[in-house]
């Protein structure tokens, strides 16, 4: 089974050596590393070129003439992969040595599945591990509530993305990979891949920490790291429509989340080449919005009225 790594990098000089070394140290060796260098302004190019010289034939480097951003860069990387399985990689993480071996074993044991997402450890700028929370926690993902494929697709489409691209592995024969990724506000590449896989009931969840996901000091993955349990609970309740809201601030957060999801789903509905029908998710989101609005006007009528006014008249 041929394994490709889709590796995108922009100004990665501070961390990419650690990541590249961890990829090269895998117990199951990868066959190609497709690098999209996104017009970095540091010495990223020199580092990549050195690694390429030291491992002849392994690295295939594409240099963007201008910065395209992660969304279009990962699309470009994936489309240049020739392996049977494509493993996505950020430049600033770290792979546990058994990551590739574990992924291959999982696909062999689940031959009908086409994609996999895993959990991960969290590390800071210095590489220190957070032993209290893991990647799925930081994403506010209530994974213990997801017991079947229908709940997974409902969560991904109407609550929040739970598939971090840096933990994903996908088969290279997916039809979605042969088309340009859609440009829709708030839609990121890993969620687009997860949506397509989930619709086919072919996205697997593996609660193994196969990467160390770096969270930088200025970064807040999953929204609010200092209130992780609260936001996991919010997403859990939003999935099952259990209205437990402690403040108008929380209500605004939930309504904004629903409205963003609705905007994404409306954008998806306009894609003529998609392989699925998403009208049911639009209906679900509209109903959720109605329920939470009515709750807000019943409990905080003045604040809810002000929010409605602001949404109507202030851009």
Secondary structure, DSSP 8 states (H G I E B T S, - for coil): --EEEEEEESS-TTTHHHHHHHHHT-SS--SEEEEEE---SSSHHHHHHHHHHHSTTTEEEEE-SS--HHHHHHHHHHHT--SSEEEEE-TT-EE-TTHHHHHHHHHHH-TT--EEEEEEEEE-TT--EESS--HHHHTT--GGG--SHHHHHHHHHHT-----GGG-EEETT-GGGGS-----TT--HHHHHHHHHHHTT-EEEEEEEEEEEE--TT--TTS-GGGHHHHHHHHHHHHHT------HHHHHHHHHHHHHHHHHHHHHHT-TT-SS--HHHHHHHHHHHHHHHHHHHHH-HHHHHHHHHHHHH--
